[in-house]
Amino acid sequence: MLVGRGKAVSMHHGNRQFQNIIMSELENYASAQSKRGKGLVILRVIERVREMGCGEGFVKKDVTTGQWYSLDNKAARIIVSQAFR
């Protein structure tokens, strides 16, 4: 899944799959009654994203070097939680 802005990023195959995963987990996230419950749903989404591709999961482009790098779990949790809002 590419992290960033713009049409090219949002139309990327991995990002569309990510949106499908979010939609499939939306009811579980909304019905979770605790922060821990929501966190478990977020972790499940992160695992599913990492399993769907080459294992990188969430990648972002460094604007200085132009190189892509993998995001850690903390950054991935932020991305996923924002997607549920």
JOFEN-V366024 format. One record per pair of residues at least 12 apart in sequence whose ideal C-beta (glycine too) atoms are under 7 Angstrom apart, sorted by the first residue. I is the first residue (numbers start at 1). J is the second residue. D is the distance in whole Angstrom. If there is no record, write none. Layout:
((I:J:D) (I:J:D))
//
This chain:
((1:14:4) (1:15:6) (1:18:5) (1:49:5) (1:57:7) (1:58:5) (2:14:6) (2:15:6) (2:59:6) (3:58:6) (3:59:7) (3:60:4) (3:71:6) (3:79:6) (4:60:6) (4:61:6) (14:53:6) (17:52:6) (18:49:6) (21:45:6) (21:48:5) (21:49:7) (22:45:7) (22:83:5) (22:84:7) (25:41:6) (25:44:7) (25:45:6) (26:84:7) (28:41:5) (29:41:5) (29:84:5) (42:77:6) (42:80:5) (42:81:6) (45:80:5) (46:73:7) (46:76:5) (46:77:7) (46:80:6) (56:70:5) (57:70:7) (57:76:6) (58:70:7) (58:71:4) (58:75:7) (58:76:5) (58:79:6) (59:71:7))
//
